[in-house]
Amino acid sequence: ILIGWVAHAWYLKIFNESTKKDDRGEEVNNGFHNSGQSTSNVLSTAASSFKLHYDEKRVEIIYHEKLSDCLIAGISEFNNDLMVLKYLPKIGKNQYFPPELKILDGVTFDELSVDELVLKRYQGLGMNDYQLQQFSVEGTEDSKTEMKWFLVCANDAIIIEEFSLHDKLTWYLSKKRYFDAWVLSGLWLDRLEKLKIGKKQLEVYFKEKKWDSASEFIQKVLSIDGGEEFENDQEKMSYIDTVVEEWNNLLQVFKEEGILSKYPDMLPVHKFESEKQISEEYYEVLLHSFLKNKEYEKLIHYLEQWDHRLFDLQDIQLHINEVLLDHGDKDDDEIRGLRKIYIANSLELDEPELCVKQLIILKDTTLMEFLDEHHLIG
């Protein structure tokens, strides 16, 4: 017998006190031989009329556990684990919460899963207003007996049954809970199928204009784990090409909405192992936007973070140089960092001669060494 009360759970076992086992493990009755004759004196006919016709019971507590942060509105066995209906009391006058169905490990009592049960008009129901019961559905010759549970309250009743991973995924998809489906699909589904489910969640974010959520989720959906295993190089290249194509499609949505500049951290910082790459235009739109809006610290940050093969560095340098020319020979604090990144990029492009003017303006003490090293002294 399983008993739940407030936050406590007991599992009790009931024994017949008169039932014992012999040396061979066979049950025998106290005071009786196999012939049915008692070893004690045989009762007279009159006395036997007072003989009790039931065996004395003994109750043994198998375990008693106090569940943390849980008010038990219902409890049942679930295979070798526990199913607990958790009651959530209201907060204040008007803040109500639906009950939760929790599955707890039958040994450690750790939480294995939890689901919110949104019942009809659950507001105002107390902990004793719920009934959680277990019942079995007889199987056929081809199927086993199924265990199900029903939850009844004053305003609603639902049937609870165990789902396989596939059943649960199908249910999530039918309810358009694409994020939960995407998380679950990572346990067993093909990576392309998982990608399709992730795209459905992104479509929801786009439709609801939840750009912050979309930008974070894109990075998860289109991430390629370095430790991910592929059958062969062809499968790997095919999947990477698919991911790159999706990056371009999704970034185009942000660009068309005019919000791409708000989410530079969303973009990958390295090139993919593929001939296909994310279009340079998305990186360049961001870099030009930073330069135009005089967000020089941002420009420097992403020029240092992003692989320079992802965009046309030469074109960015030309635009940086235009800004430097506008400031003339003044060593302004505002653009000192811009001069330094221009010098670093010029060296990367093997154009050391373009560095000389900037080093002079910065009054760099290593100028002569720089000229000598790069053979710029005539």
C-alpha positions as CSV (number, residue, x, y, z in Angstrom):
1,I,0.0,0.0,0.0
2,L,1.3,3.4,-1.0
3,I,0.3,6.4,1.2
4,G,0.9,10.1,0.6
5,W,0.2,12.7,3.2
6,V,1.3,16.4,3.0
7,A,4.9,15.9,2.0
8,H,5.4,12.3,3.3
9,A,5.2,9.1,1.4
10,W,5.0,5.6,3.0
11,Y,5.1,2.2,1.4
12,L,3.5,-0.4,3.6
13,K,3.3,-4.2,3.2
14,I,0.6,-6.3,4.9
15,F,1.3,-9.8,6.0
16,N,-1.0,-12.6,7.4
17,E,0.5,-13.2,10.9
18,S,-0.6,-16.8,10.7
19,T,1.2,-17.4,7.4
20,K,4.7,-18.8,7.6
21,K,7.0,-20.8,5.4
22,D,8.7,-24.2,6.1
23,D,12.3,-25.1,5.4
24,R,11.4,-25.7,1.8
25,G,9.8,-22.3,1.4
26,E,6.3,-23.6,1.3
27,E,3.5,-21.8,3.2
28,V,2.1,-23.7,6.2
29,N,-0.6,-22.5,8.7
30,N,0.4,-22.0,12.4
31,G,-0.6,-25.0,14.5
32,F,-1.7,-27.2,11.6
33,H,-0.2,-30.2,9.8
34,N,-0.9,-31.0,6.2
35,S,-3.7,-33.2,7.3
36,G,-5.5,-30.1,8.7
37,Q,-5.4,-31.4,12.2
38,S,-4.2,-29.0,14.9
39,T,-1.3,-29.9,17.1
40,S,-3.3,-28.3,19.9
41,N,-6.3,-29.8,21.5
42,V,-9.2,-30.2,19.1
43,L,-12.0,-27.7,20.1
44,S,-15.3,-29.1,21.0
45,T,-18.3,-28.4,18.8
46,A,-19.6,-25.8,21.1
47,A,-16.2,-24.0,21.5
48,S,-15.6,-24.1,17.8
49,S,-18.6,-21.9,17.2
50,F,-16.6,-19.1,18.7
51,K,-13.6,-19.6,16.4
52,L,-12.6,-16.5,14.5
53,H,-12.7,-16.8,10.7
54,Y,-10.0,-14.3,9.8
55,D,-6.2,-14.2,10.2
56,E,-4.5,-11.5,12.2
57,K,-2.6,-9.0,9.9
58,R,0.8,-7.4,10.4
59,V,1.8,-4.2,8.7
60,E,5.4,-3.5,7.9
61,I,6.8,-0.1,6.8
62,I,9.0,-0.7,3.8
63,Y,10.1,2.9,3.5
64,H,9.1,6.4,4.7
65,E,10.3,9.4,2.7
66,K,9.8,13.1,3.1
67,L,9.6,14.7,-0.3
68,S,11.2,18.1,-0.5
69,D,9.2,21.0,-1.8
70,C,6.1,18.9,-2.5
71,L,2.5,18.8,-1.3
72,I,1.1,15.4,-2.3
73,A,-2.4,15.6,-3.7
74,G,-2.2,12.1,-5.1
75,I,0.4,9.3,-5.3
76,S,0.7,6.0,-7.2
77,E,3.3,3.4,-8.3
78,F,4.7,3.9,-11.8
79,N,6.6,0.8,-12.9
80,N,9.4,0.8,-10.4
81,D,9.1,4.5,-9.7
82,L,6.6,6.9,-8.1
83,M,4.0,9.1,-9.7
84,V,3.2,12.1,-7.5
85,L,0.5,14.7,-8.1
86,K,2.1,17.9,-6.7
87,Y,-0.3,20.6,-5.4
88,L,0.8,24.2,-5.7
89,P,-0.9,26.6,-3.3
90,K,-1.9,30.0,-4.5
91,I,0.2,33.0,-3.9
92,G,-1.6,36.1,-2.6
93,K,-5.2,36.5,-3.5
94,N,-5.4,35.8,-7.2
95,Q,-2.2,34.0,-8.3
96,Y,-3.2,30.3,-8.9
97,F,-1.1,27.5,-10.3
98,P,-2.2,24.2,-11.9
99,P,-0.9,20.9,-10.3
100,E,2.2,19.1,-11.5
101,L,2.6,15.5,-12.3
102,K,6.0,14.3,-11.2
103,I,7.8,11.0,-11.7
104,L,10.3,10.2,-9.0
105,D,13.0,7.6,-8.9
106,G,11.8,4.7,-6.8
107,V,15.1,4.4,-5.0
108,T,16.7,7.8,-4.8
109,F,13.4,9.8,-5.1
110,D,15.2,12.1,-7.6
111,E,12.9,13.9,-10.0
112,L,12.9,12.2,-13.4
113,S,10.2,14.3,-15.1
114,V,7.6,16.9,-14.4
115,D,4.6,18.0,-16.4
116,E,2.1,20.8,-15.7
117,L,-1.5,19.7,-15.8
118,V,-3.8,22.5,-16.9
119,L,-7.2,21.3,-15.8
120,K,-10.5,23.1,-16.3
121,R,-11.1,25.7,-13.6
122,Y,-8.4,24.5,-11.3
123,Q,-8.3,27.8,-9.6
124,G,-9.6,27.5,-6.1
125,L,-9.3,23.7,-5.8
126,G,-7.7,22.5,-2.6
127,M,-5.2,19.7,-2.1
128,N,-7.9,17.2,-1.2
129,D,-10.0,18.0,-4.3
130,Y,-8.0,15.7,-6.5
131,Q,-8.1,11.9,-6.9
132,L,-5.2,10.0,-8.6
133,Q,-6.0,6.3,-9.2
134,Q,-4.3,3.5,-11.1
135,F,-6.1,0.9,-13.3
136,S,-5.2,-1.8,-15.8
137,V,-6.4,-2.3,-19.3
138,E,-6.5,-6.0,-20.1
139,G,-4.3,-7.0,-23.1
140,T,-5.0,-9.3,-26.0
141,E,-3.1,-12.3,-27.2
142,D,-0.8,-9.9,-29.1
143,S,-0.5,-7.2,-26.5
144,K,0.4,-7.0,-22.8
145,T,-1.8,-5.6,-20.1
146,E,-1.5,-1.8,-20.0
147,M,-1.4,0.3,-16.9
148,K,-3.1,3.7,-16.9
149,W,-4.1,6.3,-14.4
150,F,-7.0,8.7,-14.1
151,L,-7.0,12.0,-12.4
152,V,-10.3,13.4,-11.3
153,C,-11.2,16.7,-9.7
154,A,-14.4,18.7,-9.3
155,N,-14.3,20.3,-12.7
156,D,-12.3,17.9,-14.9
157,A,-11.0,14.4,-15.5
158,I,-8.1,13.2,-17.5
159,I,-6.5,9.8,-18.3
160,I,-2.7,9.5,-17.8
161,E,-0.8,6.9,-19.8
162,E,2.9,6.1,-20.3
163,F,4.4,7.4,-23.5
164,S,7.3,6.1,-25.5
165,L,9.8,8.7,-26.8
166,H,8.1,8.6,-30.2
167,D,4.6,9.0,-28.6
168,K,5.8,12.0,-26.6
169,L,7.4,13.6,-29.6
170,T,4.3,13.2,-31.7
171,W,2.2,14.7,-28.8
172,Y,4.6,17.7,-28.6
173,L,4.4,18.3,-32.3
174,S,0.6,18.0,-32.3
175,K,0.4,20.7,-29.6
176,K,3.0,22.9,-31.5
177,R,5.4,22.7,-28.6
178,Y,8.3,22.7,-31.0
179,F,11.0,23.7,-28.5
180,D,10.1,20.7,-26.3
181,A,10.0,18.4,-29.3
182,W,13.4,19.7,-30.5
183,V,15.0,19.0,-27.1
184,L,13.5,15.5,-27.0
185,S,14.5,14.8,-30.6
186,G,18.2,15.2,-29.7
187,L,18.0,11.9,-27.8
188,W,17.4,9.7,-30.8
189,L,16.2,11.4,-33.9
190,D,18.2,11.9,-37.1
191,R,20.0,15.3,-37.1
192,L,18.1,16.5,-40.2
193,E,14.8,15.7,-38.7
194,K,15.8,17.5,-35.5
195,L,16.8,20.5,-37.7
196,K,13.4,20.6,-39.3
197,I,11.7,20.7,-35.9
198,G,14.0,23.5,-34.8
199,K,13.0,25.5,-37.9
200,K,9.3,25.2,-36.9
201,Q,10.1,26.7,-33.5
202,L,12.0,29.5,-35.3
203,E,9.0,30.2,-37.5
204,V,6.9,30.7,-34.4
205,Y,9.5,33.1,-33.0
206,F,9.5,35.0,-36.3
207,K,5.7,35.2,-36.4
208,E,5.6,36.5,-32.9
209,K,8.5,38.9,-33.5
210,K,10.5,37.4,-30.6
211,W,13.8,38.3,-32.1
212,D,15.8,37.9,-28.9
213,S,14.6,34.3,-28.5
214,A,15.1,33.6,-32.2
215,S,18.7,34.8,-32.2
216,E,19.6,32.6,-29.3
217,F,17.8,29.6,-30.6
218,I,19.3,29.9,-34.1
219,Q,22.8,29.3,-32.6
220,K,21.6,26.1,-31.0
221,V,19.7,24.7,-33.9
222,L,22.5,25.4,-36.5
223,S,25.3,24.5,-34.2
224,I,27.7,21.8,-35.5
225,D,29.4,20.0,-32.6
226,G,33.0,19.3,-33.2
227,G,32.6,15.9,-31.7
228,E,29.5,15.0,-33.8
229,E,29.9,11.7,-35.6
230,F,29.0,11.1,-39.2
231,E,29.0,7.9,-41.3
232,N,31.4,9.4,-43.8
233,D,32.8,12.7,-45.2
234,Q,30.1,12.9,-47.8
235,E,27.4,12.8,-45.1
236,K,29.3,15.4,-43.1
237,M,29.7,17.8,-46.1
238,S,26.1,17.4,-47.1
239,Y,24.9,18.3,-43.6
240,I,27.2,21.3,-43.3
241,D,26.0,22.6,-46.7
242,T,22.4,22.3,-45.4
243,V,23.3,24.2,-42.2
244,V,25.0,27.0,-44.2
245,E,22.0,27.3,-46.5
246,E,19.8,27.7,-43.4
247,W,22.1,30.3,-41.9
248,N,21.7,32.4,-45.1
249,N,17.9,32.0,-45.2
250,L,17.5,32.9,-41.5
251,L,19.9,35.8,-41.6
252,Q,18.1,37.2,-44.6
253,V,14.9,37.4,-42.4
254,F,16.8,39.5,-39.8
255,K,18.2,41.7,-42.6
256,E,14.8,42.3,-44.2
257,E,13.4,43.2,-40.8
258,G,16.2,45.8,-40.3
259,I,17.3,44.3,-37.0
260,L,20.5,42.4,-38.0
261,S,22.7,45.0,-36.5
262,K,21.2,44.2,-33.1
263,Y,22.4,40.6,-33.1
264,P,26.1,40.4,-34.2
265,D,26.8,37.8,-31.6
266,M,24.5,35.4,-33.4
267,L,26.8,35.0,-36.4
268,P,29.4,32.2,-36.5
269,V,33.0,33.4,-35.9
270,H,34.7,30.8,-38.0
271,K,34.4,29.5,-41.6
272,F,32.7,26.2,-42.1
273,E,34.5,23.1,-43.5
274,S,32.8,23.5,-46.8
275,E,32.9,25.3,-50.1
276,K,29.6,26.9,-49.1
277,Q,29.8,29.7,-46.6
278,I,27.6,32.3,-45.1
279,S,27.3,35.2,-47.4
280,E,29.8,38.0,-46.8
281,E,27.1,40.6,-47.0
282,Y,25.7,39.8,-43.5
283,Y,29.1,40.4,-41.9
284,E,29.7,43.5,-44.0
285,V,26.3,45.0,-43.2
286,L,27.2,44.8,-39.5
287,L,30.7,46.2,-39.8
288,H,29.6,49.1,-42.0
289,S,26.8,49.8,-39.6
290,F,29.2,50.0,-36.7
291,L,31.5,52.3,-38.7
292,K,28.7,54.6,-39.9
293,N,27.2,54.9,-36.3
294,K,30.7,55.6,-34.9
295,E,30.5,52.4,-32.8
296,Y,34.2,52.0,-33.1
297,E,34.7,49.7,-30.1
298,K,32.1,47.3,-31.5
299,L,33.8,47.4,-34.9
300,I,37.2,46.6,-33.3
301,H,35.7,43.9,-31.2
302,Y,34.2,42.0,-34.1
303,L,37.1,42.6,-36.4
304,E,39.2,40.9,-33.8
305,Q,36.7,38.1,-33.2
306,W,35.5,37.1,-36.6
307,D,37.6,35.2,-39.1
308,H,38.7,37.7,-41.7
309,R,38.0,35.2,-44.5
310,L,34.3,35.6,-43.7
311,F,34.1,39.1,-45.4
312,D,36.0,41.4,-47.7
313,L,38.6,42.9,-45.3
314,Q,40.1,45.0,-48.1
315,D,36.8,46.8,-48.5
316,I,36.4,47.4,-44.7
317,Q,39.9,48.9,-44.7
318,L,39.0,51.4,-47.4
319,H,36.1,52.6,-45.3
320,I,38.1,52.8,-42.1
321,N,40.7,54.8,-44.0
322,E,38.0,57.3,-45.0
323,V,37.2,57.9,-41.4
324,L,40.9,58.3,-40.5
325,L,41.3,60.8,-43.3
326,D,38.4,62.9,-42.0
327,H,40.3,63.2,-38.7
328,G,43.5,64.3,-40.4
329,D,46.7,64.1,-38.4
330,K,45.0,64.5,-35.0
331,D,45.7,61.7,-32.5
332,D,42.1,61.7,-31.1
333,D,41.3,59.3,-28.4
334,E,38.0,58.5,-30.1
335,I,39.8,56.8,-33.1
336,R,43.1,55.7,-31.6
337,G,41.8,52.1,-31.5
338,L,40.6,52.4,-35.0
339,R,44.1,53.5,-36.2
340,K,45.6,50.5,-34.4
341,I,43.2,48.0,-36.0
342,Y,43.9,49.6,-39.3
343,I,47.6,49.0,-38.8
344,A,47.0,45.4,-37.8
345,N,44.8,44.7,-40.8
346,S,47.2,46.4,-43.2
347,L,50.0,44.1,-42.0
348,E,47.7,41.1,-42.5
349,L,47.0,42.2,-46.1
350,D,50.8,42.6,-46.6
351,E,50.5,46.4,-47.0
352,P,53.0,47.7,-44.4
353,E,53.4,51.0,-46.3
354,L,49.9,52.0,-45.3
355,C,50.9,51.7,-41.6
356,V,53.6,54.4,-41.7
357,K,51.3,57.5,-41.6
358,Q,49.3,56.0,-38.7
359,L,52.4,55.1,-36.7
360,I,53.6,58.7,-37.1
361,I,50.3,60.1,-35.9
362,L,50.4,57.7,-32.9
363,K,54.0,58.8,-32.2
364,D,55.0,55.1,-32.1
365,T,58.5,54.8,-30.6
366,T,59.2,51.7,-32.7
367,L,58.7,53.5,-36.0
368,M,62.3,53.2,-37.2
369,E,62.5,49.6,-36.3
370,F,59.2,49.0,-38.2
371,L,60.6,50.8,-41.3
372,D,63.8,48.8,-41.2
373,E,62.0,45.5,-40.7
374,H,59.7,46.0,-43.6
375,H,62.4,47.5,-45.9
376,L,60.6,50.9,-46.2
377,I,63.8,53.0,-45.8
378,G,65.0,54.2,-49.1
